[in-house]
Amino acid sequence: MKSCLITLFSIMAIAAVASTNRPSVQTEGWGSVDSKPVYLFTLTNSNGVVAKITNYGGIVVEFHTPDRHGKMENIVLGLESLDEYLAGHPAFGCIVGRYINRIGGAKFTLDGTEYPLAANFLRKHNIHGGRKNFSSKVWDATASSDDRSATLSLSCLSADMEEGFPGNLKVRVDYVLNNDNELQIHYTATTDKPTVVSLSNHSYFNLTACKENVLNHQVRIYADAYTPTDDELIPTGEIADVEGTPYDLRRWTVINDRMIALPKGYDNNFCIKGTPGNPVLAAEMYEPKSGRLLQTFTTEPGLCFFTAHGLNTKNRKTPHGVDYTSSMGACFEAQHYPDSPNKPNFPSTVLRPGQTYRQLTIYKAVIK
């Protein structure tokens, strides 16, 4: 009888511990922008993996994952306070829209109408949706959790002709941290006028927790082709084979091994085989010392791999005191191809009334 009681109490104790590990969301005030409250949401799964996200720009401020010894550390570049983000930053962890990456000539034509956009890249081209894009919006937010995941749902309205884009665009982005250590990002959008849309997240990952740069990380990108660019990083319209180029990352490659041919680092779009409703493994990044492996899955046809080499911006240092202009992070930006509105042979980014834009990107933390 005594052994049965001990077993019973053991089961009850295990159940009690398990119940405390249910995914959760905590909310704290983080300031305000234009009198709108800003919050920092802490999503935690049953394994202790944590994603801290703010409704200012939908920024992923921190993403804590385990190394091979179980030590939890933050693997994204970020800043410590809202004021630091407001002072300017290189799109750290934010939602990018209405259009990720570049639109050549800062204009596009749709249904016979030309739409001029802000020339906020080299004073010639549009990048990331313009000067006041989704990264600086205060999004409406709701949070929830269940036994499998913790969720932060963000929504906003991008008004007709905001930053030059036509149509009232209603956008929703759901961040879901599940017990498989996946940070899923679900995007949906609808419009009342024909427009173009390509949304993404712009997190910079560093699997050493910012102790070192990412040049010794290993990367693998599942792409047979890429979109070459001109000297101003605008796609030429060609879809080229990666074979024999520094963009052939189909096998595990130390990032720095190919950088000798790329003095500005990686900043190019790779052609991925993602399709709506069918996320595919697009890229992996591995850091041998920690054993951390980051996998990127997406439904998008493209993925921009960006190593931030020589990045020049106001705030040059992370809270860790490291200079992030020296390849301190790598981005895996799931997207449609840059400049698609001006390249008829690229996958279309046109969204029309009655249609729903859908995109799913998953960043999965694995130990190898």
C-alpha positions in Angstrom: 0.0 0.0 0.0 2.8 2.4 0.9 4.5 1.9 -2.5 1.1 2.6 -4.2 0.7 5.8 -2.3 4.2 6.9 -3.2 3.5 6.2 -6.8 0.2 8.0 -6.6 1.8 11.1 -5.0 4.6 11.0 -7.6 2.1 11.0 -10.4 0.2 13.9 -8.8 3.5 15.8 -8.4 4.5 15.3 -12.0 1.0 16.4 -13.1 1.3 19.5 -10.9 4.7 20.4 -12.5 3.4 19.7 -16.0 0.4 22.0 -15.3 2.8 24.9 -14.4 4.6 24.4 -17.8 1.5 25.2 -19.8 2.2 27.8 -22.5 1.6 31.3 -21.4 1.6 35.0 -22.3 2.6 37.8 -20.0 2.0 41.5 -20.8 3.8 44.5 -19.5 3.6 48.2 -20.4 6.4 49.4 -22.6 5.6 53.1 -23.2 3.6 54.8 -25.8 3.8 56.3 -29.3 1.5 59.1 -30.4 -0.5 58.5 -27.3 -1.0 54.8 -28.2 0.0 52.3 -25.6 2.9 50.0 -26.4 3.3 46.6 -24.7 5.9 43.9 -24.5 4.4 40.4 -24.7 6.3 37.4 -23.3 5.3 34.2 -25.0 6.6 31.0 -23.2 6.0 27.4 -24.3 6.1 24.2 -22.2 9.8 23.8 -22.8 10.8 27.2 -21.5 11.4 28.7 -24.9 10.6 32.4 -24.8 9.7 35.0 -27.5 9.3 38.6 -26.4 7.4 40.7 -29.0 6.1 44.2 -28.9 3.1 45.6 -30.7 5.3 48.5 -31.8 6.2 47.3 -35.3 5.5 43.7 -34.3 9.2 43.5 -33.3 10.6 40.2 -32.1 12.7 41.7 -29.3 14.1 38.5 -27.9 13.9 34.8 -28.8 15.4 32.5 -26.1 16.2 28.9 -27.2 18.4 26.2 -25.6 21.9 25.2 -26.5 23.0 21.5 -26.4 23.4 21.8 -22.6 19.9 23.2 -22.1 21.1 26.8 -21.5 18.5 29.3 -22.7 19.9 32.4 -24.5 18.5 35.1 -26.8 19.3 34.4 -30.4 18.0 37.6 -32.1 19.5 41.1 -32.2 17.5 43.6 -30.5 17.4 46.7 -28.2 16.5 47.0 -24.5 13.8 49.7 -24.6 11.2 51.3 -26.7 13.1 54.6 -26.7 16.1 52.8 -28.3 13.9 51.5 -31.1 12.3 55.0 -31.6 15.9 56.4 -32.0 16.3 54.3 -35.2 17.4 50.8 -36.0 18.0 48.6 -39.0 14.5 46.9 -39.0 15.4 44.7 -36.1 12.8 41.9 -35.8 9.9 43.9 -37.3 7.0 43.3 -39.6 7.9 44.7 -43.0 5.2 46.1 -45.3 3.5 46.8 -47.4 6.4 45.5 -49.5 9.5 43.8 -48.2 12.7 44.6 -49.9 13.1 46.9 -53.0 10.8 48.3 -55.7 13.0 49.7 -58.5 12.6 53.4 -59.4 10.2 53.9 -56.4 7.2 53.3 -58.6 5.0 50.6 -60.2 2.2 50.4 -62.7 -1.0 48.4 -61.9 -4.0 48.2 -64.2 -2.7 51.1 -66.3 -2.1 53.5 -63.3 1.3 54.4 -62.2 1.9 54.7 -58.4 4.9 56.7 -57.2 6.4 55.6 -53.9 8.9 57.1 -51.4 12.4 56.9 -52.8 13.9 55.9 -49.4 16.8 53.7 -50.8 19.7 55.5 -52.5 17.1 58.3 -53.1 16.0 56.3 -56.2 14.2 53.2 -55.0 11.6 52.1 -52.5 12.6 49.7 -49.7 10.5 47.9 -47.1 7.3 49.9 -47.9 8.6 53.4 -47.5 9.6 55.9 -44.8 6.7 55.2 -42.4 6.0 51.6 -42.9 4.6 48.7 -40.8 7.7 48.7 -38.6 6.7 51.9 -37.0 3.0 51.2 -36.5 1.5 50.5 -33.1 -0.6 47.4 -33.8 -3.8 46.4 -32.1 -3.0 43.3 -30.0 -4.7 40.4 -28.3 -3.0 37.4 -26.7 -4.1 33.9 -25.8 -2.7 30.5 -24.9 -3.7 26.8 -24.7 -2.0 23.5 -23.9 -0.1 23.6 -27.2 1.0 27.2 -27.8 1.0 30.8 -26.9 -0.3 33.3 -29.4 0.0 37.1 -30.0 -2.4 38.4 -32.6 -1.6 41.8 -34.2 -3.8 43.8 -36.6 -3.7 47.2 -38.3 -5.2 49.1 -41.2 -2.9 50.6 -43.8 -5.0 53.4 -45.3 -5.5 53.9 -49.1 -2.5 55.6 -50.6 -0.4 55.3 -47.4 3.2 55.6 -48.6 1.8 55.6 -52.1 0.2 52.1 -52.1 -3.5 51.9 -53.2 -6.3 50.3 -51.3 -7.3 50.1 -47.6 -5.3 47.1 -46.5 -6.4 45.2 -43.5 -3.6 43.2 -42.1 -3.4 40.5 -39.4 -0.2 38.8 -38.1 -0.4 36.0 -35.6 2.8 35.0 -33.8 2.4 31.4 -32.5 5.0 29.9 -30.2 4.3 26.2 -29.9 5.6 23.2 -28.0 7.7 22.1 -31.0 9.9 25.2 -30.4 8.5 26.8 -33.5 7.8 30.5 -33.8 5.2 30.5 -36.5 4.2 33.8 -38.2 0.9 33.7 -39.9 0.1 36.7 -42.2 -3.3 37.6 -43.8 -4.4 40.7 -45.6 -7.4 42.0 -47.6 -7.9 45.1 -49.7 -10.7 47.2 -51.2 -8.7 48.2 -54.3 -6.1 46.3 -56.4 -2.7 46.7 -54.8 0.6 44.9 -54.3 1.6 43.1 -51.1 4.6 41.2 -49.8 5.0 41.0 -46.1 7.9 39.5 -44.0 9.7 39.5 -40.7 13.1 41.1 -40.4 14.8 39.3 -37.5 18.6 39.1 -37.3 19.6 35.7 -35.9 22.8 34.9 -34.0 23.1 31.5 -32.6 26.0 32.3 -30.3 23.6 34.7 -28.5 25.7 37.6 -29.9 28.9 36.5 -28.3 30.5 36.3 -31.8 29.5 37.3 -35.3 27.8 34.9 -37.6 30.7 34.4 -40.1 31.5 31.0 -38.7 27.9 29.8 -38.7 27.1 27.2 -41.2 24.2 27.8 -43.6 22.2 25.8 -46.1 19.6 27.3 -48.5 17.4 25.0 -50.5 17.4 27.0 -53.7 18.6 26.0 -57.2 18.2 29.6 -58.5 18.4 33.2 -57.4 17.5 36.6 -58.8 20.7 38.6 -59.8 20.8 42.3 -59.1 22.4 45.4 -60.5 24.9 47.5 -58.5 22.0 49.1 -56.7 20.5 45.8 -55.6 17.6 46.0 -58.0 16.8 42.6 -59.7 17.7 42.5 -63.3 14.7 40.3 -64.1 16.9 37.2 -64.7 16.3 34.0 -62.7 19.8 32.4 -62.7 21.2 29.0 -61.7 23.2 29.1 -58.4 25.6 26.5 -59.8 29.2 27.9 -59.8 28.3 31.1 -58.0 28.7 32.2 -54.3 25.0 31.8 -54.0 25.2 28.0 -54.3 24.4 27.2 -50.6 22.7 23.9 -51.3 25.2 22.1 -49.1 26.4 23.1 -45.7 28.7 26.1 -46.1 30.5 28.2 -43.6 29.2 31.7 -44.3 32.7 33.3 -44.4 33.9 30.8 -46.9 32.0 32.4 -49.8 32.1 36.0 -48.6 35.5 36.7 -50.3 33.6 37.0 -53.5 30.9 39.2 -51.9 32.6 42.3 -50.3 29.2 43.6 -49.2 28.1 40.2 -47.8 24.9 38.4 -48.7 21.8 40.4 -49.6 20.0 38.5 -52.3 16.8 36.7 -53.1 16.8 33.0 -53.4 14.1 31.1 -55.3 12.3 28.8 -52.9 9.6 26.3 -53.8 7.1 27.4 -51.2 3.4 27.6 -52.2 0.3 28.8 -50.4 -0.7 26.2 -47.8 2.5 24.3 -48.3 5.4 25.5 -46.2 8.7 24.0 -47.3 12.1 23.9 -45.6 13.9 26.9 -47.2 17.0 27.4 -45.1 19.0 26.2 -42.1 21.7 27.8 -40.0 23.9 25.9 -37.6 26.4 27.0 -34.9 28.7 24.2 -33.9 29.8 25.4 -30.4 26.2 25.8 -29.1 24.7 23.0 -31.1 21.8 25.4 -32.1 20.2 24.8 -35.4 17.6 27.3 -36.8 15.3 26.1 -39.6 13.2 28.4 -41.7 10.0 27.1 -43.4 7.9 29.2 -45.6 5.0 29.2 -48.1 6.7 32.0 -50.0 8.5 31.6 -53.4 11.5 33.6 -52.2 13.9 34.1 -49.3 16.3 36.9 -48.8 19.5 35.9 -47.0 21.1 39.0 -45.5 24.3 39.0 -43.4 24.3 42.8 -42.5 27.9 43.1 -43.6 29.1 46.7 -43.3 25.6 47.9 -42.2 25.7 51.6 -41.5 23.1 53.0 -39.1 22.7 55.3 -36.1 22.6 52.7 -33.3 25.7 50.6 -33.9 25.7 48.4 -30.8 23.4 45.9 -29.3 22.7 45.7 -25.5 25.6 43.2 -25.4 28.0 46.0 -26.5 28.8 44.4 -29.8 29.0 46.3 -33.1 26.3 44.8 -35.3 27.7 46.4 -38.5 30.1 43.5 -38.7 27.9 40.6 -39.7 26.5 40.2 -36.1 23.3 38.7 -37.5 21.8 36.9 -40.4 18.3 37.4 -41.7 16.1 34.9 -43.5 13.3 37.1 -44.9 10.6 35.0 -46.5 9.1 37.0 -49.3 8.0 37.3 -52.9 10.8 38.4 -55.2 12.0 42.0 -54.9 10.7 44.4 -57.6 8.0 41.9 -58.7 5.5 44.7 -59.5 8.0 45.8 -62.3 9.0 42.3 -63.4 6.1 40.5 -65.2 8.1 37.2 -65.2 8.4 37.1 -61.4 5.6 35.6 -59.2 2.8 38.2 -58.9 2.3 40.2 -55.7 -1.0 41.7 -56.9 -3.9 41.4 -54.4 -7.4 42.3 -55.5 -10.7 42.9 -53.7 -12.3 39.6 -52.7 -8.9 37.8 -52.4 -7.0 37.1 -49.2 -3.2 37.4 -49.0 -1.9 34.5 -46.9 1.7 33.8 -45.8 3.2 31.4 -43.2 6.8 31.5 -42.1 8.2 29.2 -39.3 11.4 29.7 -37.4 12.1 26.4 -35.6 14.8 26.0 -32.9 16.5 22.6 -33.0 19.5 21.1 -31.2 22.0 19.2 -33.3 
